[in-house]
Amino acid sequence: MSNIWFTADTHFGHFNIAKYCGRPFLDAETKAKLADLELQLPNDRTSKTKNEIYGIKNRVTREMDATLIANWNSRIAKDDQVYFLGDFCFADTDQTKRYIDSLNGNIAFIEGNHDKSVQQFRHLFKPFTKYMKITIDGIPVILFHYALRVWDRSHHGAYSLYGHSHGSLPDDPNSLSFDCGVDTNNFFPYSWDDVKRKMASKTWKAVDHHGS
């Protein structure tokens, strides 16, 4: 079992991501019920209607959070190395800390565009940065929240992992890169072995021929 992991875009505490990305925690029946309640709001601002909307959103979000945490901890052991590629949570200070404390692993944090609440806990991550270049099994790996077309040593077979796109960006079968966010892996992290298998399935073609 691998002890090096990659993931991104958990969006803990963010109900709308379930809606925007079609996450299964918001099923069609619940989505339709919520839409009907929200249509009533302009003419019916009773506590009952607002509380029912809040209850649905809270239930969906709690289920999503619980699944993401359980999936993370089912694969990642306490002392494993985790590279998280941004967009951790939408939460207040206390809840952000609870999310961090609930997860196994030593987390290196590559900052995304929705990580304001994590800033104050940057000391808990080693490192907390916007960009990383690591080497595993002799393979350079570039870690960035956003997809890159070319990157350092991409013309020599270096890998690039990213998040942000939630699986919406078409994968390039000729590029040694892919979206490692939870939406592309049934809400589980990727192991280093998973990464190597995905890259091995590609027909790599260098696109920048500027030499070494």
Beta strands, then each sheet from edge to edge (+ up, - down):
strand 1: 4-7
strand 2: 81-84
strand 3: 106-110
strand 4: 128-129
strand 5: 131-136
strand 6: 139-144
strand 7: 159-162
strand 8: 177-179
strand 9: 190-191
sheet 1: 4+ 3+ 2+ 1+ 9-
sheet 2: 5+ 6- 7- 8-
end
